[in-house]
Structure formats: structure tokens, C-alpha cells
Amino acid sequence: MAQICKSFFLFSVWAITPEERGKHDKQFENLAPVLGYVSGEQARKFFLQSGLPPSVLAEIWNLADIDYDGKMDRLEFSIAMKLIKLKLQGQNLPSALPVIMKQTPTSNNNNANIPLSARFGKIIILLSKIYCQFIIMYFKNHFF
């Protein structure tokens, strides 16, 4: 039963919050992108500061470099940063990039540009937990 609940709201783990995107944008700009990109070498040096092994960072790169051009734009950089954060927190990397991570980042506070999943992510997680508790109680009362 716990597995059902875990998978029910797992999608939200991959969503990049507006706050994270703002932080990623600042880090991206600090790397002095040229024509909207940071080179593979610039990104590699920055990502190595995370302390993750190069083999794990290579997996993250393969997921985040959406167009496989060997450099990172703002979106790809944000995806890589989120994956690094999740890996440092003990999360396994996905086998394929979750669609929710491909949404264009925004660092301003204009709610019109923030996806619903990011604006209401905390509410969705809370409701998911409540729903899961309800399902568990229902099964315990009716089947055990």
C-alpha cells in the first residue's frame, strides 16, 4: 500500500520550483554564457564542485543535454542542477528525463509564466498524502 502512495505523488519530485529556477539562472549567468550557452568544460568544472563522482555526473549530463550538442542552455543547466540536488539527497536518477523537467525555466515572479505544477506543487503533495492516508484506512477497514 505504501508503494502505491509513493508512486502516486512521485511525479512532483522532478518538478523544478520557481525558486530553484531562479537560483539556477543566477548560477548559469555567473558562468558567463556565450550566445546563451555554457560550454561542456565550464559546466563540468561547476558540476564537479557538487562532490558527485564523474560517472554520476556523466549520467546527469546525458539526461540534461536534451539536444546532445555538448553544451548547456539555461533549461538544460537547470535540469542538471535539479538532478544533482536530487542525487545528493539520495534519489535515484530516472532512466529517462521526466517531461515535467523540460518546461522552460522562469526566474521572475509573474504567476502567468509559472506552470501550475510548480505553483500548486505543495498543495498537490499535501492532497496526495491525505488521499493516500484515506486509501490506506479504507483498505485496513475493509480487507484486514
N, C-alpha and C positions, 0 to 999 in steps of 0.2 A: 504493500500500500504506500509506503514512504517513497518508493521508486516512482510511482505514478505522480505523486505530488512534486517530487524533484523535477521530473521531466516536464510537468505542467508549466512551471514558471522559469525553466532553464533559459528560454529564449532571451529573457531580459538581461542575463549575464553579459551577453555580447553587445548590447546597446551602448553606444558611446554617448555619455551625457553632454549637455552643452558646456558644463564646467570643464570636463575633460577635454573637450574640443578646443575650448579657449586656451587651456594650458598647452595643449599640443601645438596650436597655432603660434603661440609665443616661442616655444622651443624651436619650431620649424623656422620662424623668422630669424632667431638667433644664430642659426646655421648659415645665414646669408645665401638663400636660394638664388640660383641664376635662371632667369626666364621661368620661374615657378617650380623649379626642381632642385632638390639636393642630390648630389652625386652618391653613387653607391658607397664610395670611400668615406664621404662625410657622414652618411647615415651609419655605416659600420662602426666608425670610431665612437659616435654618440651612443649607439645601442650597446656597445661593449661595456660602457660605464654602468650598465644595469647589473653586471656580475653574472649574467646568464652565460652558459657555455656557448662557444661559437656554433656548435652543431644545432643547438636550440634556436639561436638567432637566425641560422640559415633556414630552418623550418618556418619561422615567423616571416622572414623575408619572402619566401616562396608563397606564403598566403597573402601577404600585404601588397606585393608588387603585382597589382592586378593586370597591368598590360605587359608585364615581363620585359620592360625596357632597361632594367638595371639602374634606374634612378627612381626617386620618390617625389610625387607631388604632395600637396597638402593633405589630401584624403588618404593616400597610401601611408604617409607618415603617421597620421592619426590612428589608422588601423594597427600599424606596427606597435605604436606606443601602448594601445589598449591591450594588445596580445601580450606584450612584455609584462604589463602590470598584472594581468590575469595569471600568467605563468609564475610570476614571483609570488603570487598568492596561493599557488598550489593547483590551479586549474589546469587540466589537460588541454592541449591545443586541439582545435577542431580539425577534422580531416579535410574539410573544405570551408572556405570563408563563408560565414553566415551572411545572408543577404542584408540583414539589418546593419551590418558594419559598412556596407557600401554607400550609405546615404551621405550626401555631400555635407561636410562639416560646416558649422557656422559658429562664429565666436561672439556674435552680438546678442543682445537680449531681446530682440524682436521675436515674440512668440509666433508670428506668422511664418517665420523661417525655421522654427524648431519642430521636428517631427512629433506627432502625437505620442509615439512610443517613448520619446525622451521626456516630453512634458508630463506625461502621466505614468511614467515607469514605476515610481514608488507606489502609486495607488494600485496599479495592476499587480505588483508583487504582493501588497497587503491583501487585496481581494483574492489573489490566488491562494495565499496561505489560509485565509478564512474558509475558502471553498474546499481546500484540501482537508482542513480540520472537520468540516461538515461531512465530507465523504467518508472519512475515517470513522467518525462517530456513527454514521448511518450503517456502515458495514459491521461495525462491532455490535450494534444493537440488533441487527437483523440476521447476522450469519455466525456469530460467535457466542 
